[in-house]
């Protein structure tokens, strides 16, 4: 099973992905990264996620790009945007 992290999960596209991704049986978990985490499985940054992340989907702002790229490179995680 896979864990998908969605950067910008509080936005329009991120919200849609949070609803659609769990419908795939090969994905076990979705970690939403948002500036205002209010629900289970929502986090302020990738560093706060306690489970192994298999892929990062980025629908955030350009200002978050450097941190996301750095995290993905350091942890050898594929990233889509």
Buried (B, 14 or more C-beta within 10 A) or exposed (E): EBBBBBBBBBBEEBBEBBEEBBEEEEBEBBBBBBEEBEEEBBBEBBEEBEEEBBBBBBBBEEEBBEBBBEBBEEEEBEBEE
